[in-house]
Amino acid sequence: MAPLSDLYGNALTTSSARAAEDYSTGLHRLLAAQCDMVAPFEDAIAADPQFALAHAGHARALQNVNDATGARAAIKTASALSEGCTEREQSHIHCLGLLITGKTADAYAAIRSHVESYPRDAMVAQTCSSIFGLIGFSGQPGREAEMLAFNAALLPHYGEDDWWCLSQYAFALCETGNLTKAGRAIDRSLALNPDNANGAHIRSHIWYEAGETKTGTDYLTHWLSGYDRRGMMHGHLSWHVALWSLEQGDTAQMWQIVDADVAPGSALGLPINVLTDTASILFRAEVAGETVAPERWHQISAYASRFYPKCSNAFIDMHAALAHAMAGQSEPLHEIIHNPAGPAADLVPDVARACQHIAAQEWAAAAHHLTCCMADHARIGGSRAQRDLLEHALLTCLLKQGQSQEARQILALRRPLLAASSPWRGLADVKA
């Protein structure tokens, strides 16, 4: 009898066909960011309590739904059961263990080595493949190029018929500006698995970068109608629709989406998405001329203090600084300015001080601090679309000082694909 294996042909140390099948179901759901990704791993464990990789998958799924305590307990169990596993499985468990226990630098080195030996181990490869992965949040110069190289190297091992690998490759292409090739890759991926929430997300980014606002809105609104609100991507995908609604002037729709699916108290996603999406949409609304109630800024500032009281990630800290500044919360803002942490910590003080000056309507000072961090703000992390927050901020500071010609030139130089498109309609004077 042939050994049991996962979706990608990797041998599994279990004698239970049911456990192996449940494990593959969990892997599929995790890669596609589908709802109930935890349950199949629990079913696999119930079918074979000694199945070490099921415990490891359970740990990763729990981490994805923000259960850090449960994830650590599950990976500890996986490690304890790993003695009789294959070399790949032992390395797999070791890699995820480093990641889940917060040893990200060691995890990155171990995972890159593991993927070289076992490129079709998608559960491990996935930790480096996206903008929210170990490369995406590395804080290193060239992280977008590194993500593209990483995903391109995986392609020969997965082929043209694997929806997951194609989707990750498409996002890397999008973030490096190759929209035509990215579009072909993601369309192929979604044809193979239209229920892939990550794929729908990537498709939306490609349309954003191309300025295809209505096309993106229509597609994503329809796609979300079939996606469970409990899915980890629901809130963030709703942010994309809210952003496009703002760009089309439908502010009533934007606020309805924000209140129902994006903001604290209603969103069911990860705290990183709730914080960054809410702070971003509130600021973009203000840039577009909307009046944002002070209570909204106070709410997201309090949320940031609750979930991220200390600095660790420049992408999170940038949005927390904005929330605190706009809410007039000087103490947590002071903490971010003076005690930044993480691999891109050197960029954080200028971003945070810029937020402080924007809140005080000190436009020249804000522009100065923004200029200090604009040369390579990709190091902060997140997508181009998310870091357009900084582009909006700088352009706004220039316009507030009457420097429309300089703003127009910067927009054309830094974001040429978007210079005449709807995402910048709130800055119409720039294109006048």
Secondary structure, DSSP 8 states (H G I E B T S, - for coil): ----B-TTS-B-S-S-HHHHHHHHHHHHHHHTT-S--HHHHHHHHHH-TT-HHHHHHHHHHHHHTT-HHHHHHHHHHHHHTGGGS-HHHHHHHHHHHHHHTT-HHHHHHHHHHHHHH-TT-HHHHHHHHSTTSTTTTS--TTHHHHHHHHHHHHHHHH-TT-HHHHHHHHHHHHHTT-HHHHHHHHHHHHHH-TT-HHHHHHHHHHHHHHT-HHHHHHHHHHHHTTS-TTSTTHHHHHHHHHHHHHHTT-HHHHHHHIIIIISTTT--S-HHHHHHHHHHHHHHHHHTT----HHHHHHHHHHHHHH-SS---HHHHHHHHHHHHHHT-HHHHHHHHHS--STTGGGHHHHHHHHHHHHTT-HHHHHHHHHHH-TTGGGG-S-HHHHHHHHHHHHHHHHHTT-HHHHHHHHHHH-GGGTTSGGGGGGGGGG-
